[in-house]
């Protein structure tokens, strides 16, 4: 279900939080769908159960999931769009990418064209790669 | 729950454990890291009730472990080199463990047999180092311990077995709330196994923290300042563990909140600013350097 990069410098619980958020935002995990239990996930991913518990707590705190006593964790129904923190991250990544593109010789016109093409594709609902 | 308070243990004049205070919560997997000869094994042996501390208190679930039969029956210590009786097989060792540990679970021993796939009739001294290690884990887990003390447990295991044993430990922690204390200098192993770590050096604990917090708290910053004076000015503003100059790019290892630190650097409007989290290995090396144990540039 998830792929974690144990070689990444990012903490494992952070990776888990990001992955689950992504899956919720893109609708892979539907509202009120049950998340795998801490025990199952720990076995599947070979990750410390306390780390998974921590990731779930964080997701609950941010309102992505809710938990029912004795039943497990479920996806909240209120999540619709990436939150502000995620937008900031994307913005920073875009700025960096634009800078790199500009150094590598892409002109402003090239980039504008690319941007318009990409937007057109999204509006038509074509999958992006 | 394991609690140590100002524990000191000396051999002759040498203090192997020098005033250690730490807490390990129930169900936690705790990693004990340290330089060679830092006192990791001595500390584990005190916790196992093999050594008696010279001063300070050691409590496991509120009780003293030394000469405490009941508590020792619930505690398993796996030494760095597993010991078995001469000429014995797993079958014979299991009979011994059964007679000593009151919580021995035969059903579990049989279940675990499907994991380890070792011949119980074969003599242990004819097995490889890794196989003996597996046998020690097999026997240890069959005793249904509440506290598991492991000295270099992953040493000598192949990657498949390593994952297998990790999974077993995770299950123990999640399902039975076993408290697990692991010593190692293989940082990669600790990194994805433990939730808390302590770094020991010369008998003392120099860092003790939630592993994720430790990682979130230390940053590697690559920066190219517009003016060399800017680098000097940073000294007063942030907590710098390490500083290095590579051409026009400065490398800083900084402790503190990520946003705050980044903001401080950004204030000088540098040409380049990259903030990276550290691997546990890097944290270990820089913390050790701070404690006066660093890598000397050697040219032979």
Interface residues (C-beta under 8 A of the other chain):
Chain A: X6 X9 X10 X11 X12 X13 X14 X38 X39 X42 X43 X46 X47 X48 X49 X50 X51 X54
Chain B: X27 X28 X29 X163 X166 X167 X170 X171 X173 X174 X175 X191 X192 X193 X194 X195 X211 X212 X215 X216 X276 X277 X278 X279
